[in-house]
Amino acid sequence: MSRMQFTAVVEYCKDTGLYVGYVPHFPGAHSQGETLDELNRNLKEVIEMLLEDGEPSFTSEFVGTQQIAIA
């Protein structure tokens, strides 16, 4: 398998004090961690496990985020 790269969306949960991340359009590709480094390691492990079932087939591609201002 060639080198693959995925984009994760990361949020900080004030209630738990954990960073939470997920890969858009990749079912099951989500995790959490106390630090961003731990989250990265955890996401990598989850993705590697999911890829054992074969490479995913995505019908869309993550483009980015937008800031929406409400007056």
C-alpha positions as CSV (number, residue, x, y, z in Angstrom):
1,M,0.0,0.0,0.0
2,S,1.3,3.4,-0.9
3,R,1.7,6.2,1.7
4,M,-1.7,7.7,2.4
5,Q,-2.6,11.0,4.1
6,F,-5.8,12.0,5.7
7,T,-7.2,15.3,7.0
8,A,-8.7,15.3,10.5
9,V,-11.0,17.8,12.0
10,V,-10.0,18.5,15.6
11,E,-12.0,20.1,18.4
12,Y,-11.3,20.7,22.1
13,C,-14.0,19.5,24.5
14,K,-14.1,21.8,27.5
15,D,-16.3,19.3,29.4
16,T,-13.8,16.5,29.2
17,G,-10.5,18.4,28.6
18,L,-9.8,16.2,25.6
19,Y,-9.0,16.9,22.0
20,V,-11.4,15.1,19.7
21,G,-10.7,14.3,16.1
22,Y,-12.3,12.7,13.1
23,V,-11.6,12.1,9.5
24,P,-14.6,13.4,7.4
25,H,-16.3,10.8,5.2
26,F,-14.3,7.9,6.8
27,P,-16.7,6.0,9.0
28,G,-15.1,4.9,12.3
29,A,-12.1,7.2,11.9
30,H,-12.4,9.1,15.1
31,S,-10.6,9.3,18.4
32,Q,-9.5,11.5,21.3
33,G,-6.5,12.4,23.4
34,E,-5.2,14.5,26.2
35,T,-2.7,16.3,23.9
36,L,-2.6,16.9,20.2
37,D,0.3,14.5,19.8
38,E,-1.7,11.8,21.6
39,L,-4.7,12.5,19.4
40,N,-2.5,12.2,16.3
41,R,-1.1,8.8,17.5
42,N,-4.6,7.5,18.4
43,L,-6.1,8.6,15.0
44,K,-3.2,7.0,13.2
45,E,-3.8,3.7,15.0
46,V,-7.5,3.8,14.3
47,I,-7.0,4.5,10.6
48,E,-4.4,1.8,10.3
49,M,-6.8,-0.7,11.9
50,L,-9.6,0.4,9.5
51,L,-7.3,0.1,6.5
52,E,-6.8,-3.6,7.3
53,D,-10.2,-4.1,5.8
54,G,-9.0,-2.5,2.5
55,E,-8.6,1.0,1.2
56,P,-11.7,3.2,1.6
57,S,-13.6,4.5,-1.4
58,F,-14.5,8.1,-0.9
59,T,-17.1,9.9,-3.0
60,S,-16.2,13.3,-1.8
61,E,-13.0,15.1,-0.7
62,F,-12.5,17.3,2.4
63,V,-11.8,20.9,1.2
64,G,-11.5,23.0,4.3
65,T,-13.4,25.1,6.8
66,Q,-15.1,28.5,6.5
67,Q,-15.7,31.2,9.1
68,I,-19.3,32.4,9.1
69,A,-20.0,35.8,10.7
70,I,-23.4,36.6,12.0
71,A,-24.2,40.3,12.8
